[in-house]
């Protein structure tokens, strides 16, 4: 005596409630996302430099096609994690990223590599991605050595 029997249907309902609630929540979130509402991950657009820095060449190309300046400076916020916040051009962001693919995309989309912009990119490459210095020269950047970069 003293034991209260729990009906199997009540026990099953208690066990099923959390997974059912989770499934309903996920379904609602998916529907909300499909309708453009992002409750858990607000959509903050990337700056052109951020798009290049994270390797999202398609986002960068879309931004330039929509009127963004491929030579304009923009911030790379701390939300990118491993890179400190900077105010750089997409060309400089490609050099910081250190991958030739992003550099080619930026050049194809109209980045200027001559004059002061090219010199800054070469000097930045000496610090961040020395393997990109010859690539920058191939694209027409000024052929400066690392000793000439101290004043930039």
C-alpha positions in Angstrom: 0.0 0.0 0.0 1.0 3.6 -0.2 2.1 3.4 -3.8 0.1 5.4 -6.3 0.0 3.9 -9.7 0.5 6.2 -12.6 -1.5 5.5 -15.7 0.6 4.6 -18.7 -1.1 7.3 -20.8 -0.1 10.0 -18.3 3.5 8.8 -18.1 3.7 8.7 -21.9 2.3 12.2 -22.2 4.9 13.5 -19.6 7.7 11.9 -21.5 6.5 13.0 -24.9 5.9 16.7 -23.9 9.5 18.0 -24.1 10.4 16.5 -27.5 7.0 17.7 -28.9 7.6 21.2 -27.6 11.1 21.2 -29.0 9.8 20.0 -32.4 7.1 22.7 -32.4 9.6 25.4 -31.5 12.0 24.3 -34.3 9.2 24.2 -36.8 8.1 27.8 -35.8 11.7 29.0 -36.1 12.0 27.5 -39.5 8.8 29.1 -40.7 9.8 32.4 -39.2 13.2 32.2 -41.0 11.5 31.4 -44.3 9.4 34.5 -43.9 12.5 36.6 -43.3 12.4 37.0 -39.5 15.5 35.8 -37.8 14.8 35.8 -34.1 18.0 34.0 -33.0 20.5 35.4 -35.5 19.9 39.0 -36.5 21.0 39.8 -39.9 23.7 42.4 -39.8 25.1 43.1 -43.3 28.8 42.6 -43.8 30.8 45.5 -44.9 32.7 45.0 -48.2 36.0 44.5 -46.3 34.4 42.0 -43.9 33.0 40.0 -46.9 36.5 39.7 -48.3 38.1 39.0 -45.0 35.9 36.0 -44.3 36.2 34.8 -47.9 32.7 35.5 -49.0 33.6 36.6 -52.5 30.0 36.3 -53.6 28.8 38.8 -51.0 31.6 41.2 -52.0 30.7 40.9 -55.7 27.0 41.5 -54.9 27.9 44.6 -52.9 30.0 46.0 -55.7 27.3 45.2 -58.3 24.8 47.1 -56.0 27.1 50.2 -56.0 29.6 49.6 -53.2 33.1 51.2 -53.9 35.7 48.4 -54.4 38.3 50.8 -53.1 36.4 52.3 -50.2 37.5 51.8 -46.6 35.1 50.0 -44.3 35.4 48.6 -40.9 36.0 45.0 -40.1 34.2 44.7 -36.7 35.2 42.5 -33.8 32.3 40.1 -34.7 34.7 38.4 -37.1 36.5 36.9 -34.1 40.1 36.1 -35.1 40.8 39.4 -36.8 41.0 42.6 -34.8 38.7 45.5 -35.8 40.3 47.6 -38.6 39.3 50.2 -41.2 40.6 48.7 -44.5 39.9 48.6 -48.2 38.8 45.3 -49.7 42.3 45.0 -51.3 43.9 45.3 -47.8 41.3 42.8 -46.5 42.3 40.3 -49.2 46.0 40.7 -48.2 45.1 40.2 -44.5 43.2 37.1 -45.4 46.2 35.8 -47.2 44.5 34.0 -50.0 45.1 34.6 -53.7 41.5 33.8 -54.6 40.1 36.8 -52.6 42.8 39.0 -54.1 41.8 38.0 -57.6 38.1 38.6 -56.9 38.9 42.1 -55.5 41.0 42.9 -58.5 38.4 41.6 -60.9 35.7 43.8 -59.2 37.7 47.0 -59.8 40.2 47.5 -56.9 42.9 50.0 -57.6 46.4 48.6 -57.1 48.5 51.4 -58.5 50.0 54.4 -56.6 49.5 54.8 -52.9 46.8 52.0 -52.6 49.1 49.5 -54.2 52.1 50.6 -52.0 50.0 50.2 -48.9 48.8 46.7 -50.0 52.4 45.6 -50.7 53.6 46.9 -47.3 50.7 45.2 -45.6 51.5 42.0 -47.4 55.1 42.1 -46.1 53.6 42.0 -42.6 50.6 39.8 -43.0 51.1 37.6 -46.1 54.5 37.8 -47.7 53.6 35.1 -50.2 51.2 37.6 -51.8 53.8 40.3 -52.6 54.8 38.8 -56.0 51.1 38.4 -56.8 50.5 42.0 -56.1 53.4 43.0 -58.3 52.0 40.8 -61.1 48.8 42.9 -60.8 50.8 46.1 -61.1 51.5 47.2 -57.5 54.6 49.3 -57.0 57.7 47.2 -56.5 58.7 48.4 -53.1 60.8 46.5 -50.6 60.1 46.0 -46.9 62.6 48.7 -46.0 60.5 51.3 -47.8 57.4 50.5 -45.7 58.3 51.9 -42.4 56.6 55.3 -43.0 53.2 53.9 -44.0 
